[in-house]
Amino acid sequence: MNIELLDVIRTASQGRWDGCIRVTQESTCVGQIFVQNGKVAWAVSKHQPENLGSFLWRLGYVTDTQLEVIRTIYAAGHGQKKLGAIVEECGFIARPLLRRGILLHTRAAIRAMSTVKEAQVSLVPGNFVADEEVLFEVAEILPTDVNAETEPDETSDSFKLWSIRGIENDILTRFADIQGYLGSAVYTSDGAVLTAHVSARAVDPVVLGVFLATAMEGLARAVAVTRVSTDGSLTLRQDTGWLVARWVDNLRQHMIAVITDQNADPAAACQVLSDRTAEIHDWISGHATPDRFRVLMKNLLLQVESEEEAVSTVRIALRERLRQLRKRHAPLPTVERYKKALEQVGAGNLEDAIRILEWDERSIEAS
């Protein structure tokens, strides 16, 4: 472990420094850590086996098709746009989940740099633009074996993963007052974790998300078939306690879940979820689901040097967006707009496609 590198990172943080921490071996740069106001924005290492896109795919955060879209757009832009920005603008990953993915990828890069033998560390002052919501404190990004003071002993792996909480899951700390509370999480309808807050005894929120997505979808189908009115909630008794969950929005795109022990009152937990659903919905709308997809597609059609490359890239991305919209039961006018844009791209009518991609969705919803 390169203690010098870890000391330099801490010093840069304490001094609220701006610039790049460069790691070299025999005059060859093997990695860089970009710092803004003492916080780490991102890191890259030659000894890291996969880029952010491949890393997110391996974690199950994006599908094969989505990874293809990300890579194609990145190549079409000649690497001028960061992979993380492309992922978010395509709407494949909500911001809290993307932040978690970048955090884990950054940790892996720093760990790779810290194990390089006879490496030299230098500071290169400079300024660059970084997203304030995707900046990491030193305690979040240092390898866990040199940051053990932040992790209680004899706790679950799940707790270790989610114990260092950033702004992405502060919204959940208010659920900790529920009697018998073990953990809570916000999920997409696919079961992907947007954010989680767990006690040392809680189950893995990632595993729970996959199960919960299946159970909630089954509930939705049952209600649709029987026409039974429901508030969109689900209460299940487990061997170790209770699981209470409910949809956050009418389109069933997101859900919130709370896990408690056997001594808890599930009805009380369900009431707390009901009381705070609007707050969770506002948080998701403001922080988790920014949508700049149309702007990204329009810019690709306008700026890419090769028209054939642009058409292929946008066609793949639009098909994936339509798949997502249909799965989430999006409003019909929105689906139809994307269908028309895809038809125009396929027919080579790029100007018409651009005009369709410029629409204001707020006017559609109001009509």
SULCORQUI-V667932 format. One record per pair of residues at least 6 apart in sequence whose C-alpha atoms are under 7 Angstrom apart, sorted by sequence separation. I is the first residue (numbers start at 1). J is the second residue. D is the distance in Angstrom with one decimal. If there is no record, write none. Layout:
# SULCORQUI-V667932
i=I j=J d=D
i=I j=J d=D
This chain:
# SULCORQUI-V667932
i=23 j=29 d=5.9
i=24 j=30 d=5.4
i=34 j=40 d=5.9
i=35 j=41 d=5.6
i=56 j=62 d=6.1
i=57 j=63 d=6.2
i=87 j=93 d=6.4
i=88 j=94 d=6.6
i=187 j=193 d=4.7
i=188 j=194 d=6.9
i=236 j=242 d=5.9
i=237 j=243 d=6.4
i=248 j=254 d=5.5
i=304 j=310 d=5.9
i=344 j=350 d=6.5
i=23 j=30 d=5.8
i=34 j=41 d=5.6
i=74 j=81 d=6.7
i=88 j=95 d=6.7
i=186 j=193 d=6.1
i=187 j=194 d=5.4
i=236 j=243 d=5.2
i=247 j=254 d=6.0
i=248 j=255 d=5.0
i=23 j=31 d=5.2
i=34 j=42 d=5.6
i=139 j=147 d=6.9
i=185 j=193 d=6.9
i=186 j=194 d=5.4
i=235 j=243 d=5.8
i=236 j=244 d=6.5
i=247 j=255 d=4.3
i=248 j=256 d=6.5
i=344 j=352 d=6.4
i=345 j=353 d=5.9
i=22 j=31 d=6.1
i=23 j=32 d=6.1
i=33 j=42 d=6.2
i=34 j=43 d=6.1
i=74 j=83 d=6.7
i=151 j=160 d=6.3
i=186 j=195 d=5.5
i=196 j=205 d=6.8
i=235 j=244 d=4.5
i=246 j=255 d=5.6
i=247 j=256 d=6.5
i=301 j=310 d=5.6
i=344 j=353 d=5.2
i=22 j=32 d=4.6
i=33 j=43 d=4.3
i=57 j=67 d=6.8
i=185 j=195 d=5.7
i=186 j=196 d=6.5
i=234 j=244 d=5.8
i=235 j=245 d=6.5
i=245 j=255 d=6.9
i=246 j=256 d=5.7
i=300 j=310 d=6.0
i=325 j=335 d=6.6
i=21 j=32 d=5.6
i=22 j=33 d=6.6
i=32 j=43 d=5.7
i=33 j=44 d=6.6
i=185 j=196 d=4.1
i=234 j=245 d=5.1
i=245 j=256 d=5.6
i=246 j=257 d=6.7
i=20 j=32 d=6.5
i=21 j=33 d=5.0
i=32 j=44 d=5.5
i=172 j=184 d=6.8
i=184 j=196 d=5.8
i=185 j=197 d=6.3
i=233 j=245 d=5.6
i=234 j=246 d=6.0
i=245 j=257 d=4.1
i=341 j=353 d=4.8
i=20 j=33 d=5.6
i=21 j=34 d=6.4
i=31 j=44 d=5.4
i=32 j=45 d=6.6
i=184 j=197 d=5.4
i=193 j=206 d=6.2
i=233 j=246 d=3.9
i=244 j=257 d=5.7
i=245 j=258 d=6.4
i=322 j=335 d=6.6
i=20 j=34 d=4.6
i=31 j=45 d=4.1
i=53 j=67 d=6.4
i=183 j=197 d=5.6
i=184 j=198 d=6.2
i=232 j=246 d=5.4
i=233 j=247 d=6.5
i=244 j=258 d=5.4
i=19 j=34 d=6.1
i=20 j=35 d=5.9
i=30 j=45 d=5.8
i=31 j=46 d=6.0
i=183 j=198 d=3.9
i=232 j=247 d=5.5
i=243 j=258 d=6.0
i=244 j=259 d=6.5
i=341 j=356 d=5.9
i=19 j=35 d=5.3
i=30 j=46 d=5.2
i=70 j=86 d=6.4
i=182 j=198 d=6.0
i=183 j=199 d=5.7
i=193 j=209 d=6.6
i=243 j=259 d=4.7
i=322 j=338 d=6.7
i=341 j=357 d=6.8
i=18 j=35 d=5.4
i=19 j=36 d=6.5
i=70 j=87 d=6.5
i=182 j=199 d=5.1
i=192 j=209 d=6.2
i=242 j=259 d=5.8
i=243 j=260 d=6.6
i=297 j=314 d=6.0
i=17 j=35 d=7.0
i=18 j=36 d=4.6
i=191 j=209 d=4.3
i=242 j=260 d=5.2
i=17 j=36 d=6.5
i=18 j=37 d=5.3
i=182 j=201 d=6.5
i=183 j=202 d=5.8
i=191 j=210 d=4.7
i=241 j=260 d=5.6
i=242 j=261 d=6.1
i=337 j=356 d=6.8
i=17 j=37 d=5.1
i=18 j=38 d=6.5
i=182 j=202 d=5.1
i=185 j=205 d=6.8
i=241 j=261 d=4.0
i=242 j=262 d=6.4
i=318 j=338 d=6.9
i=16 j=37 d=4.3
i=17 j=38 d=4.8
i=191 j=212 d=6.6
i=240 j=261 d=6.0
i=241 j=262 d=4.0
i=16 j=38 d=3.7
i=187 j=209 d=6.5
i=191 j=213 d=4.8
i=240 j=262 d=6.1
i=244 j=266 d=6.8
i=15 j=38 d=6.5
i=190 j=213 d=5.8
i=14 j=38 d=6.5
i=140 j=164 d=6.3
i=173 j=197 d=6.8
i=189 j=213 d=5.7
i=242 j=266 d=6.5
i=318 j=342 d=6.2
i=13 j=38 d=3.8
i=172 j=197 d=6.2
i=12 j=38 d=5.4
i=13 j=39 d=6.0
i=169 j=195 d=5.4
i=244 j=270 d=6.2
i=168 j=195 d=6.5
i=169 j=196 d=6.2
i=315 j=342 d=6.3
i=169 j=197 d=6.8
i=248 j=277 d=5.8
i=53 j=83 d=6.7
i=62 j=92 d=6.7
i=315 j=345 d=6.7
i=52 j=83 d=6.8
i=333 j=364 d=6.9
i=111 j=143 d=6.0
i=249 j=281 d=6.8
i=248 j=281 d=5.9
i=107 j=141 d=5.1
i=162 j=196 d=6.7
i=311 j=345 d=6.4
i=99 j=134 d=5.9
i=106 j=141 d=6.8
i=107 j=142 d=6.3
i=162 j=197 d=6.4
i=107 j=143 d=6.3
i=162 j=198 d=6.9
i=103 j=141 d=6.7
i=159 j=198 d=6.0
i=159 j=199 d=6.3
i=159 j=200 d=5.2
i=156 j=200 d=5.9
i=56 j=101 d=6.4
i=155 j=200 d=5.2
i=156 j=201 d=6.4
i=158 j=203 d=6.7
i=155 j=201 d=7.0
i=158 j=204 d=5.0
i=52 j=105 d=6.6
i=298 j=354 d=5.5
i=298 j=357 d=6.3
i=48 j=109 d=5.9
i=43 j=106 d=5.3
i=189 j=252 d=6.6
i=294 j=357 d=5.4
i=42 j=106 d=5.8
i=45 j=109 d=5.3
i=48 j=112 d=6.2
i=189 j=253 d=4.9
i=294 j=358 d=7.0
i=44 j=109 d=5.6
i=47 j=112 d=5.9
i=188 j=253 d=5.7
i=189 j=254 d=5.3
i=43 j=109 d=6.0
i=188 j=254 d=4.3
i=189 j=255 d=6.8
i=43 j=110 d=6.8
i=45 j=112 d=6.7
i=187 j=254 d=5.5
i=188 j=255 d=6.3
i=45 j=113 d=6.4
i=187 j=255 d=5.2
i=186 j=255 d=5.8
i=187 j=256 d=6.3
i=186 j=256 d=4.5
i=185 j=256 d=5.9
i=186 j=257 d=6.5
i=96 j=168 d=5.2
i=185 j=257 d=5.5
i=184 j=257 d=5.4
i=185 j=258 d=6.8
i=184 j=258 d=4.3
i=183 j=258 d=5.8
i=184 j=259 d=6.1
i=253 j=328 d=5.9
i=183 j=259 d=5.2
i=252 j=328 d=6.7
i=182 j=259 d=5.4
i=251 j=328 d=6.4
i=181 j=259 d=6.3
i=182 j=260 d=5.0
i=251 j=329 d=6.2
i=181 j=260 d=4.5
i=182 j=261 d=6.7
i=251 j=330 d=6.7
i=180 j=260 d=5.0
i=181 j=261 d=6.6
i=180 j=261 d=5.0
i=31 j=113 d=6.3
i=180 j=263 d=6.2
i=180 j=264 d=5.0
i=179 j=264 d=5.4
i=41 j=130 d=6.5
i=178 j=269 d=6.5
i=25 j=118 d=6.6
i=41 j=134 d=6.5
i=25 j=119 d=4.8
i=41 j=135 d=4.7
i=24 j=119 d=5.6
i=25 j=120 d=6.3
i=40 j=135 d=5.5
i=41 j=136 d=6.4
i=23 j=119 d=6.4
i=24 j=120 d=5.2
i=39 j=135 d=5.7
i=40 j=136 d=5.0
i=97 j=193 d=6.4
i=23 j=120 d=5.7
i=24 j=121 d=6.6
i=39 j=136 d=5.3
i=40 j=137 d=6.6
i=97 j=194 d=4.7
i=23 j=121 d=4.7
i=39 j=137 d=5.3
i=96 j=194 d=5.3
i=97 j=195 d=6.6
i=22 j=121 d=5.7
i=23 j=122 d=6.6
i=39 j=138 d=6.8
i=96 j=195 d=6.1
i=21 j=121 d=7.0
i=22 j=122 d=5.3
i=94 j=194 d=6.6
i=21 j=122 d=5.9
i=22 j=123 d=6.3
i=21 j=123 d=4.8
i=20 j=123 d=6.0
i=21 j=124 d=6.3
i=20 j=124 d=5.1
i=19 j=124 d=5.7
i=20 j=125 d=6.3
i=19 j=125 d=4.2
i=20 j=126 d=7.0
i=18 j=125 d=6.1
i=19 j=126 d=4.2
i=18 j=126 d=5.9
i=19 j=127 d=5.8
i=5 j=114 d=6.6
i=18 j=127 d=6.0
i=2 j=114 d=4.7
i=1 j=114 d=5.2
i=2 j=115 d=6.1
i=1 j=115 d=5.0
i=5 j=121 d=6.2
i=13 j=138 d=6.8
i=10 j=138 d=6.7
i=61 j=192 d=7.0
i=95 j=287 d=6.4
i=96 j=288 d=5.9
i=95 j=288 d=4.7
i=94 j=288 d=4.7
i=95 j=289 d=6.6
i=94 j=289 d=5.2
i=91 j=291 d=6.1
i=89 j=291 d=6.0
i=91 j=293 d=6.7
i=89 j=292 d=4.8
i=90 j=293 d=4.9
i=89 j=293 d=4.9
i=89 j=296 d=6.8
i=77 j=304 d=7.0
i=76 j=304 d=6.5
i=73 j=313 d=6.4
i=72 j=313 d=6.1
i=69 j=313 d=6.9
i=69 j=316 d=6.5
i=69 j=317 d=5.9
